[in-house]
């Protein structure tokens, strides 16, 4: 199967570099130089993954990410020169699955694209059927319907990004079990890199903000110092 990859980036040299590496792996690359062109490609073609720059003309990468999330759950990798934690938090919070900063190693981009595609299609096909089975997971006031892909707390629905959904599903399947950051990241993305620690902390932080009464004093998601995270049995 030849996956279709959207690369939305206004720097021609970066587009040419990504196309070279992606096409060498057998992917079909669609390039856009601005956000509106990117949305046009998405609306007229079935894309399997998107690599987005933030600082694009007409529509920036954040806006394109939000618009993609209105119509699709395909993996989104943001590739940007904006390297502040606040920039990463915004990108991940609005629905991106991964965030890399420039300058970048094209081989790492390829590894992350492969991992995201592998994990996405396992989640929605074949082995992923276990994850989206018809069971309901309950931990305290939290109830996760893995058939409808919905999380509720005391009956009130909580909106999650695809990555947050994968994390909470993993934790709620085994309350009390400690997962390392690497184990969690491998579950949601297929492969772990040391540079992913900060990204993982952002995902956990945003998830806590959504499910905890007080994110600073977590009732559910516990940090096990030096090891990783678990969801508390209740």
N, C-alpha and C positions, 0 to 999 in steps of 0.2 A: 504493500500500500504506500503510495506517495502522499505524504502529508503536505498540506498547503499552509505556508507560513506568511503572515503579513509582517512586513518590516516598515514601520512608519518613522521616518527620520529625514530631516532636511539637510543633513551633511552627506553629500554624494560619496565622499571617500569612505564613510562608515557603511553606507548602503552597499557599495561595491565590495567591501571587505566581508560583510555579513553574507551577501549573496554568494560570494566565492566559497566560503566555508559551508554554508547551508546546502547549496546545490551540490557540493562535493559529497555530502551525506545522502543525497538523493531526494532532498526536499524541494518542493515547488515554491518559489519565492515570489510574492507580490509586493512591490515597493510603492510607497506613498511618500510624497515630500511634504505633505501638510495633513492636518487632522481631518479636514473635509474630504480630501481624496481618500484617506484611510477609511472613513465611514462609507464612502461610495463603494469601495472594494468589498467591504464587509457585507453590505446590503445586497450585492450582486453575485457574491461567491461564498461558498461554504469554507471558511477558514478553520484550521485546526489549532492554531496558536498565533498570538500576536506579540511582537516585540515593538515597544513604543518608546520614543523619546518624549520627554516632557515639554521642552521648549520648542514647539512646532508652531508655524504660522496658522492662522485661521481658527483652528481648534487645538488647544494644547493637549498633552498626553493624559492629564488628569480628566479632562472632559471626555476624551475618547474612551478612556477606561470606564467612566460612568455610563456612557452610552452603550458600550459593549455589554456591560452587565445588565442593562435593561432587556437585552435580546439573547444573550448567550452566556454560558459558563465556561467557554474555552479558556485555557491557561493564558494569562497575560504576564509578560515579563517587561518591566520598565527598565530602560537603559538610559541613564541620565548623568549629566555632569553635576547635577544638584546632589550633594552628598551629605547634607545635614540630616540629623535624625528626624527632624520635623518633616522634611521632604519625604523621607521613607515612610513615616507614619501615615502621612496623607495618602500616599500611593497605595499602601497595603490596606488602609482602612476603607478606601472606596472600591476595593475589589481586585487589585493586582495580586498575583500569586507570588511574585518574586521581584526583587529590585536590585539591580547592579549599577555601579557607578563607573563613569569613564575616568581615565583610560581603562580598558578592559582587555582580558586575554580571550581572543576569539575561541580558543579551545574550551575555555570554561563556559562560554555562551552555548556552545554546541552541547556540552555535557548537561547543562541545565535545561536546554530545549528537549533533549532526549528524555531526561528524567521527568519533566513535566508532561510530555506526551504519553510516556509509559504509564505514569500514575493516573492521568486523566482517563485514558481508555480502559485501564483496569478497573477504575471506579465505576465506569458506565457500561462495562461489558465483561463477559467471562468471569475472571476472579473477583471482579468488583461486585458481583451479585450478592456476595456475602455482606458487603458493606451496606448495600441499599436493599436489604431484605425487608420483610413485612413485620419485623419485630419492633417492640417499643422498649427503650431503655429508660429506666427511672433511677435517679439519684436525688434523694430529698425532694425539693420542690421542682426539680428539673425533670422534664419528660422529653425524650428525643424520639420522634416518629421517623424511623429510617426508611419507611416506604414513601412518606410525603416529603421527607427531607426537611422537617420542621422541628424546631426546638421551642418549648414553652416553659415558662416558670410560673407556677401557680395559675396555670391556664392562660397566661398572657404570652403571645408569640414574640420571640426574640429574633430579629433579623440578623443573619450571619452571612459573612462572605464565604465562598467555597472553601477557602483554606481554613477558616475558623470552624466550619462544619466538620471538616476532616479531623481536626484536632480534638474537638469535643466528642466526636464519635469514638475515636481511639480511646480516650480517657474513660468515657462512660461505659465502654464494653468491659472494662476491668477495673472497677473502683478499688482504690487502695494500692494498686500496682504502680510502682515508680517507673516512669519512662525517661530515658536520657534524652537530651536535646537531639542527639544524632538519630535515635530511634524515632522520635516524633517527626523530625524533618524528612527522614527516609520514607516515612509513611505518607506524608503529604506531598512530597516532591520526587521521591525515588532515589535521591542521592544527597549526601551531606558534604558540605565544605566548611572548613573552620570559619570562614568569613560569614557563615549563615547565623552565627550566634546572635548577633544583634537583630536580624530579621525575625528569628524565633521569639526573642523577648518582646518585640513589638506585637506579634500575633497574640502571644499569651496576655500581654497587657490589655489589648483591645478586647479580647474575649472576657477578661475579668471585669472590665468596665460594663460589659453587657449583662453578665450573670450575677455579679456579686452585689450585695447591699453596700459594702464598703470595699472597693478594690484594694485599699491599703491594708485591710485585715481580712484576707480571703477565707471564706467559709468552705468553698468548693475546691478551687484549683490551688494546691499547695506547692510551694517551692521546696525541694529537698536539696539543701545546699551541697554543692559539689557533685550532685547526681543528676537531677532533672526535675520532673514534675509528676504529680499524681492528682487524681480527683478524690476527695475525701469520701469514705463510706458514710452514709447518713441513714 
